[in-house]
Amino acid sequence: MRINSNYIIIAVVVLLLIVLNALGMNFPMPWEDESDFVFQSIAFANDNTLFTNTLSDNRIIMWMQPGYMIFLGLIFKLFGYSFELARAVSWMLYIGAYIILALLVKKHLNIAGLIALSLTFLLPAGLAVANVARMESSILFLSSVSLYFLMQKRFISSFAIIILGVLFHFNMLYFMIALAGIFIYDFKYANDKKISQIALFSKFDFILLAISLSLLLMYLIFVYFNIDSYIHDMTYQFGRKFHRVPFYYSYKKLSITVFISLLSVYMFFKHQRTHLLFSLYALCAVLVVMIGQEGWYLIFEYIGIALVFGVLFDYFKNIYFRVIMSVVFVFYIYGNFTGGFANMKPVFYATPYIDDKTVKSIENIILDYKSSHKIDNMTISFERKGVDLLFVKFAKKHNIQIIHELPEKVEHFRKVDIIIYITRASDPGWLKDIHYLRPDRADLIIVSNKNSDIKIIKGK
């Protein structure tokens, strides 16, 4: 019986919605990066600025392009802020990326490639990206849109999308390799070398390009007026990256990149445009991980390998080769399913990382301290945890300033009135080594190691 591939896509979308809703804030736990970005989105929603005293008392933090923060801020303008909404935006972008890639694989490759891609999107590393307020889902979505346009030879629109994506994260630049590679291919094998015959375009393409270039110009002007902060913050970001040797010091990682590169060259000279384009996209996705070397990027590698599997399965018809590939891919998927993400395993429909009762109890302690000490402009900090995003409305209502701590090389630590130090048994061990309690930074220390368990270890 032939399986209808549309049913697979629909089933995966429904499953993703169920699974992501079940994860809540348990996987990943409220992450510090979410606060790094979401507080600027809140500032943009409320005051049309990316400056927030939560991150700095004297400048705009500029260690990331503002596209994601502004995009999320616009959503907050429309629907109001909530931590759940911030994560739901990532859900929608992640699922949107799956739908686009799945439809392309269904149309141009085969059902085996579609199944491989679908399994990849269900890996823990993918679920973590889909359920966190970071840029990866945005880049995944925009890169898939860029691939869609390249399939249609709409180079102008693809280029415009890449420009737009760069305003979200520099990782989008890697996908220029796919655009350049497939353009060279089309130019080489075109009967008529005229650009108008190689690249298809309409008014829509030029309007999209004009919008992207206008937004890029606005960003450059923004950088010009904040050049000192930009240089300071980007020096920190690129300093971290440049200290890392590409490919994780690993011949295995290097061999993956070399293999996909050779596959792309092979498909180029075999006149296989579709297979070449999928291979080039896979190469770009893998390079995001191999060069950037962040755990959040892993899903790009997995998607790239799934697409390579689809290309090989479609091009090589030998049944034994297909069986071997399928077995290897199944073991690959199994290993990444059981490996979790950053030493964390998905937890479904469990007690939240911090429940409403615990949140309310902490809020009451803060208000009691504020009242008894007659503090008008109280400051609180959550020791680099994204948990502070659950207290935004409370803090605003009671004129309390949340101070979210950034790495010291970006912004110096500030002393606060109260530190709330929250840990849970589910925290990965490496996180406990990085984030530790510093009692000298506050007059009152509140500690919660599990829900309904709150202790004051300093102050009264």
N, C-alpha and C positions, 0 to 999 in steps of 0.2 A: 504494500500500500504506500503510495506516494504521500509524503508529509507536506502539507501546505505551509510554506515558509512564513506566510503572513501570521499564521497562528503562533509560530515560535516567537515572532517579534512582539505580538500582543501579550503573550504569556509572560515574557521577560519583563515587559514594561509593568504589568500588573504586579509581578513578583517583586520588582524593585520598589514599587510604591509601598507594598506591604512590609518589606524588609526594612526599608529606611524609616518608616513610621515606627516600626518595632524597636529600632535601635535607640531612638530618642536622643538623650545626651550621654548615653553610656558608651557609645563607640562612634567616634572617639569621645573621650571625656571632654568637658569644656576646655578648649585648647587656648594657650596664651596667644598664638598667632591670630586667633579670631578677634581677640580684644585689640591687638595691634592695628587691625584694619577696620573693624566694625565701629570703634569709637570715632574714627574720622568720618565714617558714613553717617553716624548719628549727628555729628557736627554739621555736615553738609545738609542733612535733612532739616535740621532746626534753624541753621544760620547761614546757609549757603557758603560755607567756608570749610576748609580742611584743617583749620587750626582747632585744637582742643586742648584745654588745660589738663585733661586727663593724661595726655602723653608728654606734654612739655608746657612749661609756663611762659615761654618766650618765643617760640618759633613753630613753624609747620614741619612736622616730620615728613621727610621725603625719601625714605629708603625703598619706596616702591612706587611705580607709576600709579596715578590716581584713578585710572579707568574703573577698576573694580569698586573702589570706595564711592565714587560718584554714582555709578550704576546702582549700587545697593542703596545709597542715600536717596536716590530718586524713588526707589520702591518704598522706602520708609516714609517719604513725603506723601505717597499715595495711600499707604495702608497702615502707617504708624509703625513704631519700632517694636520688635520682639526678637528674642534670641532664636525662637523656633522659626520665625519668618526668614531670618538670615540664613539658617541652614536649609530651609525649604527652597530658597533660590538656587542653592547648589544642587539640590535634588533635581529641579526642573532642567537645569543646564546639562547635568550629567545624563539624564534620561533623554533629553533632546539630542545630545551627541550620539547616544546609542542608536536612536531611531534613524538618524541620518546615515551613520556608518553601516547599520544593519541593512537599510534599503539599498545602499550602494553595493554591498557585498552580495545581497540577494540578486540584484540585477546583473552584476558584472562577473561574479565568481560562481559560487555554488552553495548548496545547503550545508555542506561540511564546514566551509568557511564561516557561514552564519552561526552555526552551533558553536564553533570555536570562539568567535567574537562574543557571543552571548555568555558563554561560560566565563570569559575574561572579565566582563563587566560585573559579574557576581562575586569576584574575588574580594577578600577582605580589604586589600589595598585600594580597590575601587570604591567599595562601600564607605571607607573612611573619607575619601576625597569627596564623595557625593554628599556626605553628612557633616561637612565642616565649612565654615565661612572663610574660605580661602579662594585663590584665583584659579586653581587647577581645573575645576569644572568649566569655568569660563573659557580657558584656553582649549580644553578638549572640544567644547562646543564650536568655538570659532574656527579651530583647525579643521573640524569635520565639514563646516560650511565652505571653507576654502577648498577642500578636496572636492566637494560637490561642484563648485564652479569650474575647477580644473578639468573634471570629467567632461564638462560641456564646452571646453576651450574658452571659457570666459575669464581670460587672464586678468583683465582690468578689475573685475569684481573680486577675484581671488586675492590680488595684490591689495585692494582696498581693505579686505577683511584682515589680512595679515597686519597692515598698518594699525587697524583698530585693535587687534589683539596685542600688539606691542605696547599699547597704552594701558593694557592690563598687566602684562608681564613680558619681560625680555625673552622668555622661552618661545614666544610665538615666532621669533626671528628664524628659528631652525627650519620652519616650514617654508621659508624662502627657497630652500634647497629643492623641494618638490616642485615649486613653481618654475624655478630656473631650469631644472632638469627636463621637465616635460615640455617647456617652451623650446629648448634646444632640440629635443626630439622632433617636435612638430615642424620646426624650421628645417631640419635636415631632410626629412622625408616628404616635405610638401612639394607638390608639382609646381606650384606658383609661390615664389618666395615673398610675395607681397604680404605685409603684416595684416592687411584687411582680410586676406584669405586664410591666415593662420589663426588669428585671434578673433573670435566672434564677440560682438559688442552691440549695445543699444544705448538709449538715453539712460536707462536704469544704471548701467555700469558706470557711466561718467558721473551720474549724480552720487552714487555710492562712493566713488573715488573722491569727489569734491568734499563730501561730508567727512571722510576719513582724513584727508589732508588738512581740512579746516580744524578738526579736533587735534591733530598732531601739531599744527601751528599754535593753537591755544596752549597746548602743553609746553611747548618750547618757550612761549612768552611767560608762562607760569614759572618755569625753571629759571628764566632770566631774572625775574623779580625775587627769586628765593635761591639764588645761586650758591650762597655760602652754605645753606642747609643741604642743598643738593649735593655739593661736593663732599661735605662732611659725611652724609649718610651713605652715599654711593661708594665712597672710599671704604667704608666699613663693609658694605655688602660684597663688593668685588674683591676686597681683601680676603674675606672668608673663602670665596670661590677659588681664587687663584692659588691658595695654599693646598688645594686638592689636586692630586694627580688624576687626570682623566681615566675613565674605565676602572676606577676603584683598585688600581694596582693589579688588576685581574686579567689573565690571559683569556679566561672564559668570556668575560665581558667584552674584551677587545675582539675576540673571535666572532662574537655575535654581530658586532658592528661591521667587521670585515666581510662576513658572509652576506649580510643584507646589501652591502655596497656592491659586492660581486654579482649578486642576484640582479640588482638594478642594472648594472652594466650588461649582463647577459640578456635581459629583457629588452634593453635598448637596441642591441644589434640583432635581436631576433624579431624586431618590428612588432613587439607586443606592447602597444600603448597602455592598455588598461592594467596589465600586469606590472608594467614599469611604474605606473603612477601609484598603485598600491604599495609597491616595494619602496618607492621614494618616500611616501608618507610614513611607512614603517621605519625607514631609516631616520627620518626627522624625529619621530616619536622616541625612538631608542636613544638618540643623541641627547634629548632632553634629560634623560636619566644619567647617561654615561658621563656627560660633561657637568651637569648641575649637581648631581649626587645629593639629592634630598629624598628622604623617605616618601614624601608626598608625591614625588614624580614617578614612583614605581609603576603606576597603572599605565603610563605611556609605554613603558617597555613591554608590558604584558599585551597591550593592544597591538603594538607593532609586531610582536611574535605571532599573535593570532592571525594577523593579516598576511604575514609571510606564509604561515601554514595554509591559508586559503589560496594564495597564489600558487604555491607548489602543488597543492592537491588538484587545482584546476588545470595547470599546465602539463604536469606529468601524469599520464594515464595508467602507468604500470600499477597493477593491483597490489603487488608486493611492496612497492615503494609507498603506496598510499597507506597500507596497513601499518608498516613500520612508523611512518610519520604520525599516524593516528595514535599508536601506542605511546610514542615518545611524548606527544602533546598531552595525552591523558595524564601521564606521570608528572609532567610539568605543571599542569593545572592542579593536580592533587597536592603536590608539594606546596604550592602557593595558597591553596585553600586552608591547609592545616597549619601553615606558618603564621597566620594572623597578620597583624600590622604593627610594627614598632613594639613588639612584645606584648601586644594587646589582642584579645580575641573578641569577636562580636558577641554582644550580650543582648538578647531580645526580650522585650516586655518584662524587664526586671525593674526593681526599685530604682528610681532615678539616682544618678550620681550624687545629687543632693536634693532631698525632697522638700516639699513646700513647708512642712512643719519645721524642719531645720532652718530653712531660709527665714521663716518668720521669727524663730527664736533668736537668731543672730541679729535680725533687724531690731528686735526689742532691746537687746543688750546695747546696741549702738545708740538707740534713742535714749535709753536710761543714762548712759555715760554722757551723752551730749547735754542732757537736761541737768544732771547733777554737777557737771563741771562748767555749765553755762558757756558752751563753745558755740559761737555764732557761725563760723566758717570751718566746720569740721572736715578733716581729710581722712580717708580710709584707703587701704590697699589690700590686695588679695595675693600678694607674693607670686606674681607672674602666672596666675591661673586665669583661664577664661571664665571662671565662676563669677567674676565681677560683672559680666554682662547680664546676669540674673538680677542684679541689684540696681540697674540703671534708673528705672522708674521710681523706686524707693528713694534713691539718693536725690533725684531731682525734686521730688515732693517735699523733702525735708531739708533742702539747701545743704546737702552734703556733697563734697567733692571726692569723686573716685580718682585715685592716682594709680595709673597702670604703669608698672615698671618695665622699662625697655632695657636692653643690654647696656651696660655702663659705658661702652665705647660709643653708643649712640646718644644717650642722655643720662646725665648723672642721677644717682639715686636721690630721692627727696624723702625727708623725714615726714611721717604722718602721725595723726592722733591714734589711729587704730590699725593694726594689721590683723586680718582674718586669714589664718593659715589652715587650708582645707586639704586633707589627704584621704585617700581611700585605699582599701586593700587591693583594688584593681589597678592602682597606679603602677606603671612599669618601673622596675628597679632603677633604671638609668635616670628616670625623672627625679627620683628622690635624691640622687647624687648631685643633680644640678640645682634643684630648688630646695633650699633649706631655710629654716627660720632664723631671722636676724633680729633678736629682741631689742637691740640698741636703736632700731629705726622707728620705734613707736612707743607711746605711753601706755597703751593697752594692747594686749595680745590675746586674741580669741583663737582657739584651736578646736577643730572638729575632725576626728579620725574616722567617724562613721555617722550615719544619719541618727539624729536625736541624741548624739553624744557631743556636748559642747563644753569646753573648759576655758576658764580664764587663767592664764599662767603668768600674767604680769598686769599690774594695775588693779584698780577697784572700781 
